[in-house]
Amino acid sequence: MSRIFGLLMVLSILSLPSSFLSADESSQDKVQYVKEVREAVLEEMEAKNEQADEERRAETQRIRDEQEKRKKSKEEKEIRFDFSGVKKPASPDVFQSVFHFAPVRQYLTGTCWCFSTTSYFESEVYRLSGKKIKLSEMYTVYFEYLEKARRYVQERGDSVFDQGSEGNAVIRIWNKYGAVPAEAYHGELDEDGRFDHSQMIKEMKAYLEFINQNNIWDEELTLSSIRLILDKYMGRPPEQFSYNGAQWTPQRFLAEELQLQLDDYVFVMSTLSQPFFEFGEYEFKDNWWHSKDFYNAPLDDFYTIVKKAIQSGYSARINGDVSEPGLYGMEDVAIVPTFDIPREFINQDSREFRIFNQTTQDDHDVHLVGYTQIDDDEWFLIKDSASSPQMGKHKGYYFYRSDYIRLKMLTLTVHKDVIRTVWPDFNADSADR
């Protein structure tokens, strides 16, 4: 019955006149947009609240700006020695120096260990063969990162992964991967060409932390992933390259062009924590693979080796502490002020005391390239890849006085022939290479 009724209703509607269905549109209700009207007192109250919020934000920002200003003011203050009474070398030109290329900056990287040691071996290549070959620092650095990642996996995360290392890492990397000239691999893809490992090291550390947290100890997977990050920032090192009209591999270039006998080089430390005249471990963080090929020498012998090397036409790579008031880039000088310790009291014990209480740290590696004497003071010309020597008159150079080397320098690298001028029976073959 209901179906019939519904059908009748539809038919009745359809039978209405068309004029009824198309009524005048003006009689229909319409929609329109109008400006919102709000009560004035509410708008006044909300505006007052917004102004109060803005004032609070401004006050908070003012307080934070003042706090930051105070922090920066404290950070910018450094305690430095008054150098006005120091009779120092006038310029690098007054030094008896060995051949070396002009200083190269490491910029925002912690790779001084490679810049200094590479410079040292460039001087050695010239001393031995007369060849002037500028070598790539970043080729070595690239593979050092790989080897750090490898050990990180092998030690299940209990191994330092950072930018720092030691000079003998260069020998270890070259023995495995060879070496290349600077023109074959720059190792920085930014247009300005300035080395910056800040973001790259963050990404690599984050990846290694991930595999550590998730217990993913796959060495092949880890190394391939680390290489992707390295390639992104540094570019892939060449497996072959052209140099002086010939094709080379890094291994062949090391063996035939550089012709360095890497086992002839000795790393020397001076510490009371280990027996003298024996090889042992250099116990600082940057010796991340716990190398034991550092020969431990008494301080007087340590200094004699440095002096004999540079006076005999050799050079030396040295490293140690550069966070001292007596070292100042604006003055190009590094000395030990008497308010630290008078020079006559610098000995093995005062040196060791500073190593033990960590006021002497393994901060930085440099290349010692020259020697001179002013009155009774012995000075050494230092080629430095860091930023501080760029602040003085002699860009990339420091003048280290003898007291600074005796107290603050921790290790050195020299050819074994220099060692034998001090110890004729020295045997470098017992090192843990």
Secondary structure, DSSP 8 states (H G I E B T S, - for coil): -HHHHHHHHHHHHHTS-HHHHT--GGGS-----------HHHHHHHHHHHHHHHHHHHHHHHHHHHHHHHHHHHHT------GGG----S-GGGSEE----------B-S-HHHHHHHHHHHHHHHHHH-----B-HHHHHHHHHHHHHHHHHHTTT-S--SS---THHHHHHHHHH---BGGG-----STT---B-HHHHHHHHHHHHHHHHTT---HHHHHHHHHHHHHHHH----SSEEETTEEE-HHHIIIIII---GGGEEEEE--TTS-TTSEE---STT-TT----EEE--HHHHHHHHHHHHHTT--EEEEE---STTEEGGGTEE---TTT--GGG-SHHHHHHHHHTTSS---EEEEEEEEEEETTEEEEEEE--SSGGGSSSSTTEEEEEHHHHHHHEEEEEEEHHHHHHH-TT--GGGS--
